[in-house]
Amino acid sequence: MAVTTTPVDDGAIDGFGEGLHGELLRPGDPNYDETRAIWNGMIDRRPALIARAMGVSDVIAAVNFAREQDMVLAIRGAGHNIAGNAVCDDGLMLDLSAMRSVQVDPEGQTARVEPGATLADFDHEAQAFGLATPLGINSTTGVAGLTLGGGFGWLTRRYGMTVDNLRSVDIVTADGELRHASEDENEDLFWGVRGGGGNFGVVTSFEFDLHEVGPEVLTGMVVYHGADAPDVLRHVRDFNETAPDESTVWMVLRKAPPLPFLPEDVHGEDVLVVVPFYAGDMEAGENVLAPIREYGDPIADVVGPHQYAEFQQAFDPLLEEGARNYWKSHNFSTVSDDAIDTVVEYARDLPSPLSEIFFGQLGGAMGRVPTDATAFPHRDAEYGMNVHTRWEDPADDDRCIDWSRKFFDAMAPYATGGVYMNFISEDEGEEDLAYGTNQQRLAEVKAAYDPENLFRMNQNVEPAR
């Protein structure tokens, strides 16, 4: 077992711990191992200290302590970040998972959300009033990390990115000050947190705009044999080119999981899962999505009215915590025939039954925001591709990672050159692709609020010098 040490003397640590409303954990304490464990099973790091914050005062104390003691500082929201930046070796881990309240104003159609909240927490409260904002597709994902990286999901084509629906934040910056940032206050900081990751501080409250959604929406899955993938992928791509903003159709290539609506003889075989979603009138959606449902010879079609909050959890069983994960990402302005042929080729050789390749349709409202309006720069993306390479045996690490890297390289000629920050697994230069043309301005904002780069456990932006 690795030895975890800190240069901080015990007296300073004791004083820090006594000042917290939450608890301070050290190696060997009860709950230490449970708290340092995060969603990606590949990450096994041992912080010297874990501060479990109960409120803003704890966050301020932790930021000040890490700065004054020159400790590495890692911030955990829901612990879902693929790169494992929520936890560090030998430094201070600030655990925000207990701060997970969601307060909805149904009349003003806004929500205030704490940084430990998950998508499930958000949807549970907002859907009580038939409201939602664009979020991701896995309900155990943290709202904080998703938002700071941009955020997209089923509602993005109609209502924009998650950051496009962010009204304001309260954020503790590197000097330990709590600041409010919005379009009218600390505008440069507000610009930076909308896609610049955790580079500028610890957000203690997010304020979102909400929209009338559900409680029922038209969505589901149409599943095809893998052999049909080349033809069906082209059909979906062509359909998507002229579809209205209310329509979103995603495509997933994987081995068939043992879902109850799939015949047993298909389980474990190559399949293409087409996922249509309509954010609008149910009858209109039936007409719009008819060309998707009537095409080809699907194995199963379970498209119909679904509770929005329940569908937000539909893919959770395929993305449970504890598996080993290594992801890659590309953005595309279109999915060309050559790109489809390459995808199909690699999908036939997925390195594990848990792995999948998905294309999330973007565009619509998201694409009508100027590139420099927020730190998130990829407004030209019509699709975001994510390679969920997942497996369970550490002996398969090299083989699975190698497959993922080769596939990423093979798809690069067809991509825009941008990647989605929240899907980056490690520091391989992809952070430059994530920030694109907004990199320099991000560096200037970083220099203004975190000149010593205290917040560096992230897809890091070096402060401008």
Secondary structure, DSSP 8 states (H G I E B T S, - for coil): ------SS-HHHHHHHHHT-SS-EE-TTSTTHHHHH--SSTT-----SEEEE--SHHHHHHHHHHHHHTT--EEEESSS--TT-TT--SSSEEEE-TT---EEEETTTTEEEE-TT-BHHHHHHHHGGGTEE----S-TTSBHHHHHHT----TTHHHH--TGGGEEEEEEE-TTS-EEEEESSSSHHHHHHHTTSTTSS-EEEEEEEE-EE--SEEEE--EEEEGGGHHHHHHHHHHHHHT--TTEEEEEEEEE----TTS-GGGTTSEEEEEEEEE-S-HHHHHHHHHHHHTSS--SEE--EEEEHHHHTTTTGGGS-TTSEEEEEEEEESS--HHHHHHHHHHHTT-SSTT-EEEEEE--GGGGGS-TTSSS---TT-SEEEEEEEEES-GGGHHHHHHHHHHHHHHHGGGS-S---GGG--S-SSHHHHHHGGGHHHHHHHHHHH-TT----SSS------
